[in-house]
Amino acid sequence: MLFIVALLAAVAALFVFFNARKRYNKSESSFALIGFFVAVVILLMQFFTMIPAGHVGVVDFFGNVSDQTLYPGINFVNPMANVVKFDARTQEIKETMNVPSREGLSVELEISLLFSLSFENANRIYKSVGENYVEKILLPQFRSVVRGVTASYEARALYTAQREELARKIESELSRLVKPRGITLEAAPLRQIILPAGLTASIEEKLKAEQESQRMQFVLERERQEAERKRIEAKGIADFQDIVSKGISDQLLRWKGIEATEKLSNSPNSKIVVIGSGKDGLPLILGGN
C-alpha cells in the first residue's frame, strides 16, 4: 500500500514540477522537485525489508504465499507484497490447570512450555493456520496432551521423582502433534503440583516410612558386613595360633632357654648360674644386680 501511495505522490510531484516550470514559478517547482525525490526514496525503500534478529519473514503477495522464507537481515522483496514477520525465538507459555490422576483425583498443575517456530516451516504454518498459531494449535493441543498424560499416572507419581518422567512424556506426545506443523518444542517443565491436603499428608507419611525402611536395610547390611569382617579376623587369628603352636616343640624351647642363659651369663651383671637345676634341667639363674 505504501508503495502505491509513494508512486502516486511521485507522479503528482512530477506533474506539479512541469506545470510550475511552464509558469516560471521557481518556488513551486522547487517544492515539487523535493517532493518528487522524497517519493522516489520511499519507493526504493519498498524494494527492501529488514527482518529483526530472531524473526522470520513470510512473503504474501495478494494471497500467494512464497515458499521461501526471509531470514534476519535486509532482504530484497516485491514492493507490492506484504511481509509478515514471525518471532522465531524461544517463547514460553505458562498454564495453570486442573488435571485428573489415574485414581480420578483432581490435581492443580502449573506447567510451562518452551517452544520456537521453525524458520523453514514458517510459510507453511502461515498458510494453514495464520499468525495466531499459538491460540489455534499449540494451546489446545498442549492442554489436551497434559490432561491425557496425567490421567495415566497416580497422584503420588506427580508428587515424587516421576514428575520428570511425566514432563518428558508430555513433551514427546505434544512434539509428535505439532512438529509437523513447524513448531519446535524445547521443554515442558512442571513448575508446581498442588494435591489435596489430605492426600499430600498421606503421601509424605508413606515416603517417610519408605525412607526409614531403606535406612534400616542399610544399617542391617552394615552390621552384617561388620560381623563378616570380625568372623574373618577371628579365623585368621585362630589359623595363626594353630600354625605357631604346631611349630613350637620341647626341643625348641630348651634350645631357646640355653641361648638365653648363655647371653645372660656373658652379660656384665653379677649373677649366680646353677647348671642342671630348674624345670627340664635348664640352668637356674639366681640374684644379681
N, C-alpha and C positions, 0 to 999 in steps of 0.2 A: 504493500500500500504506500509506503513512504517513497518507494522508487517511482511510482506513478505521479505522486504529488510533486516530487522534485523535477520529474521530466516536464510536467505541465508548467511548473514555475520557470524552468529554463526557457521553454518556448515562449512563454509570456514575456519574460525579461528581454529576450532577443527581439521580439516584436516591438516592444516599447523602445528599445535602443534604436532600431532603424527608423521608427517614426520620429523620434526625438532628433535624430541626425537630419532628417528631411526638413524639420522645422528649425534647425540650427539652435536647438535648446541644449546647451552643453551640460548643465547641471542635471537635467532629467536623463540625458544619455549616460552620464557617469554613474548615476544611481542604478540605472537599468543594467549597465555592464557589470557592476559589482554584484547585483542580484543574480545575473546570469552565471558568473563564476562560482558563487556560493551554491547555486543549484547544481552546477556540474560536479562540484566537490562532493555534495551529498549523493549525487547519482553514482559516482565512482565508489563511494564508501559502501553502497548497497551490494557491490560485487564481492565483498569480503565480510566475513563474520568471525567473531572471536569467541571460542569456546573456553570457559574458565577451567582451571586445573580441577581434576576430579569429576568433570562432567563429560557428557557425550551429546552430540547433536544429531537430530533426525531431520532430514530434508523432506518437507511436504509441499509439493507443487500442485496446488489445486486438487488435493485428494490422491495424487500419485506419489506414494512414499518411495524414496530412493532405497535401494538395497545396501548402499554404502553409508556407514555412519561417520560422523565428523568427530575427530579426536581433539583433545585440548590444544589450543593454539589458534593461529589465524588460518582460516580456510577460505578458498575461493568457491563461491556458490552462485546459483542463478538468482539474480536480484529480485525476480518475481516470486521466488519460493519462500515459504515460511519455515524457519529453522526452530524446531522445538528442542529445548535443552533439558536433559535429564541429569539428576545428581547420581553419579556412579560411585560415590564414596560410601564407606561403611555407615549404615544407618541403624538405629535402634528403635524397636517397638517395645513398649512396656505394657503388660497386660495384668490385670488382677481379675481372676475368675474363680467361680465355684465349680469344682470338678468332682466327679464321682470316683470312689475307690471300688475295688473288687467286692468288698463287703456291702456296698451300697451306701457308704457314708459320704457326706458332703465335706469336701476339703477346700479351704480357701488357699489359692495358689497365686503367688506373684512371680511372674516369669518374664524374661526379656528375650528378644530375638534380634540377633545381629545379622544383617544381610547387606548385599550390594547388588547393583544392576550390572549385568554383563555388557561390556562395550559392544561386542559383536552382535548381540541379540536385541539391542535397544529398539531398532526399527521394527522388529517382529512384535515386540510387546506393545509398541505404539499402534501398529495396525490392528492387532487383535483385541487389545484392551483399552488403550488410551493412556493419558498422562496420570490418572488416578489409579494406577495398577495396584497400589498398596491396599486401598479400601476395597477394590473389586476382587482381587485374587488372594493376596497374601494374608490379610487379616482373617477372612472367613476360613481359609484352609488351616491357618495356624490354630485358631480356636477349636476347630473340629478335630485336628490331629491330637492336640493336648488332651482333650476330653476322652478321645478314643484310647490313647496310650495309658492314661492314669486309671482307666476303668479295668485294665488288666493287672494292676498292682494293688496289693494290700496297702492300707493306710500306714501301717508300720514301715513298709518299704520306702514310702515318701519321706519318712522322718529319719531314716538311717542312711548308711553309706550307699544304698541302692539308688539314691536320688541322682547320682552321677550317671548311672546306667540309664535311668529314666530320661535324663536330659539328652543323652546321646541317641536314644531311640526316637525321641521327638524330632531331633534334628534330621535323623536319617529318613523318617517317614515323610516329613514335610519337604525335604530336599527332593525326594522321589516325585513329588507332585508339582513343584514349582520350578525346578531346574530346567526342564524342557522349555519353559516359557521365557527363560533368560534371566532368572533370579538366582543369585548365588548365596547360599546360606553359610554363615561362618560359625555360629554357636547359638545355643538356646539355653543359657544358664538359668537355673532356678534360684531366684533371689530370696524367697521366703515361703514357708509352708506353715499354715496355721490349721491345726487339728482341733477337734472338740476338746474341751478342757479335761473331761474325764478320760478320754482316750489317750491324751498326752501323758497323764499321770500314770496310767497302767503300762504304757509303753516304756516310760522311764524306769518304772519298778522292774519290769521284765529285763530291761537292758542291764540294770544294776545286778540282778540275780545272775544273769549270764556272765557278767564280768567277775563276780565273786566266785562262780563255779570255775571259770578259767584260771583265776588266781589260785584256788585250792589245787587244781590239777598241776599247776606249776610248782607249788610247794611240795606236793607229793612226789613229783618227778625229781625235784631237787633232793629230797630226803632219800629216795631210792638210789640215786646216784651216789650220795654220801655213804649209804650203807654198803653199796657195792665197793666203793673205794676202801672202806675200812676192812671189808672181808678180804680184798686182795692184799692189803697191807699186812693183816694178821697171817695170812697164808705165807707171805714172803718171810715174815719173822720166824714162823714155825719151820719153814724149809731151811732157813739159815741155821737155826739152832740144831736141827737134825743133822745137818752137814757137819757142823762144828763138833757135836757130841760124838759122831762117828769117827772123826779124825783124831780125838784125844784118847790115848791109851795110858796104862800104868807105867810103861817103859818111858813114854814121852814125859810124863810128869816127873819121874825120877831123874831123868836127864836134865830137865829144866831146873830141878832142885839142886843138882850138883853144880850146874853152871852158875846159879845164883850164889851158892855157898862159896864157890871159887872167887867170884867177883867181890864178895864181902870180905873174904879173908885177905884179899890183896889191897883192900882199902886202908888208908892211914888211921882209921878209927880203932881204938882199943877194943878188943872183944875176946871171948873165950869160945873156942870151937871144940865141941865134943864129937869125935868121929865115932860113927856106929850107933849113936843114940837117936832118939826121935822115932816118929812113925815111919814104917817101911825102911828103917835102917839108915835114913838120911842124917847128915851131920846136924848137930844141935848147936846153935849159937847162943851164948849167954852174955848178958850185960854189955858193957861198953859205953863209951862216951861219944 
